[in-house]
Structure formats: C-alpha cells, structure tokens
C-alpha cells in the first residue's frame, strides 16, 4: 500500500487545532494553528542542522496541503 505524503488529523478534544501528519522522513505532526511540530522519531544531532531549512519548507508544504484539501471539500 502506498501512503500519501501528508494526512489531515482531527481530534474532538482539540476542536480549534488543525493537524497535518507528514509520513516521510522526518515524520512529524504539525499543528497549523501555532506551527508546533512534534517529531515522531528521534532526529540525530547531525541531521538537526540539515533539517532546519527543510523543516521550514515542510511547514510551508503542510500549509499548502491543508489549503488544497479545504478547496476540494469546499467544491463538494
């Protein structure tokens, strides 16, 4: 089974939060409400420096993904 790169997450206990799950390395959950990221795996110290710029790009991609998904739901 091929998994998508991003998924939307929902939780009734956090109705105002917008969760996007990134399923490729580095796997993480981001709350677009405040851009808080929780990585789902341990990140090596040497990788942290390399991922700093990549993380910024992934936040932007996650935001675009969310906007695209909302546009699809709005059309239905």
C-alpha positions in Angstrom: 0.0 0.0 0.0 1.3 3.4 -0.9 0.8 6.0 1.7 0.3 9.7 0.9 3.0 12.2 2.0 0.6 14.2 4.2 -2.6 13.3 6.0 -5.1 15.6 7.8 -5.7 14.8 11.5 -8.7 15.6 13.6 -9.4 15.3 17.3 -12.6 16.2 19.1 -10.7 17.1 22.2 -8.9 19.9 20.3 -11.6 21.3 18.0 -9.7 24.5 17.2 -6.5 22.8 16.2 -5.5 21.8 12.6 -3.2 18.8 12.5 -1.3 17.7 9.4 0.8 14.5 9.6 3.9 14.1 7.5 4.6 10.4 6.7 8.0 10.6 5.1 11.3 11.3 6.9 11.3 13.2 9.1 7.9 12.0 10.2 6.0 14.6 12.3 2.7 16.1 13.3 2.2 19.8 12.9 -0.5 21.9 14.4 -1.1 24.6 11.9 -2.9 26.7 14.5 0.5 27.6 16.0 3.1 25.8 13.8 4.1 23.5 16.7 5.8 20.4 15.4 6.1 17.1 17.2 8.6 14.7 15.5 7.5 11.0 15.6 11.1 9.7 15.6 14.4 10.6 17.1 16.4 13.0 15.0 20.2 12.6 15.0 22.1 15.6 16.2 23.9 15.8 12.8 20.6 15.7 11.0 19.1 18.5 13.1 21.2 21.1 11.4 20.4 19.8 7.9 16.7 19.6 8.7 16.4 23.2 10.0 15.8 24.6 6.5 14.0 21.5 5.3 11.6 21.8 8.3 10.7 25.4 7.2 9.9 24.1 3.7 7.9 21.2 5.1 5.8 23.6 7.2 5.0 25.6 4.1 4.2 22.3 2.2 1.9 21.2 5.0 0.1 24.5 4.9 -0.4 24.3 1.1 -1.6 20.7 1.5 -4.2 21.8 4.0 -5.4 24.7 1.8 -5.6 22.3 -1.2 -7.7 19.8 0.8 -10.0 22.6 2.1 -10.5 23.8 -1.5 -11.5 20.2 -2.5 -14.0 20.0 0.3 -15.4 23.4 -0.5 -16.2 22.3 -4.1 -18.2 19.3 -2.9 
